Amino acid sequence: MLLRENITGKEAVYKTNVEIEITDKYFHVNYVSEHPSMYSYTDKYNGEIYNGDAVELFITANDVDKYYEFEIAPNNTKFVGKIDNDGNNVKLTLLKKCFIKSTSKLINNNWVVDLYVPLSRIGHKAGKTLKYNILRIDTDGGKTNAHLFALHPTMCGSFHKRDFLLAK
């Protein structure tokens, strides 16, 4: 599946192909991103990764008011937070312990990330629906305002639109 430009919903200027695999233990996303500027803004866990290039996953096993936000930078630095979003206000709580696994590497001039989220850690029960959106930020190597790409574009300048989480 290809990510689209988040604000317009049109084809993205740089392609990002994502594949999803859901097992009894993990939600796995494989990102293959063209134009790998590979700009990591920070190497600090839960730092402002989103100020550089990043791939992201918003996911919930419950309702869309409370979801997890996971970000991976090109240097494999992670950002893990829990979001409370009532539709008007977004409150972020950073999680002190990282429970996701990821790899980030350059392969054939593509930025490739594998992200594994343990389903038990996000409260998922077998047979229940997951809701998610898959996202990418590209800053042209830190030189431009961010390009925002999404599997389910929110049609605005923010990814944090709870009604745009897809059911799976």
C-alpha positions, 0 to 999 in steps of 0.5 A: 500500500502506498502512502498519500500526501496527507493534506491533499490526498494526492500521490505523494512526491516521494513514494512510501510503500507499507506492508502490514502483518498481524500475528497473534503477538505483533503488529508489524509494519514494513516501510520502504521509503524513496528519497531517503534523506536520512535526516535524524533530528535527535538520537534521544529516546522520546526526543523531538524525532518529528522535527526530522525524517520519521515514520510513524504508526498511530494504533489503538486496540480500544477506542479512537480517543486513546491511541499509541504514537510510535515514531522511528527516525533514520538512526533508529531512535524511537519515540513512544507515547500515548495520546488522549484525543477528545477530538478537540484537544490532543494530550501526549504522555511520553512512555518511559520504557520503550516496548517496541522493536525496530530496525532502520537501514538504507537498502538500494537507496531506499530507507527501510524500517521494520516496526514491531508492536507487541499487541499485548502491550497495547491491550489487544485481545484476539478477535478484536478490531485494531484501528491505525494509521501509518505515516511518514515525515520527510524534511528533504534532509532537514532543509524544508518544511516537512512533507506529510504522508499518510495511509489514510490522509487527514486532509489537513496539516495534522496527523492527529485526527482520530476519525482517520484511524483505519479498522483492521 
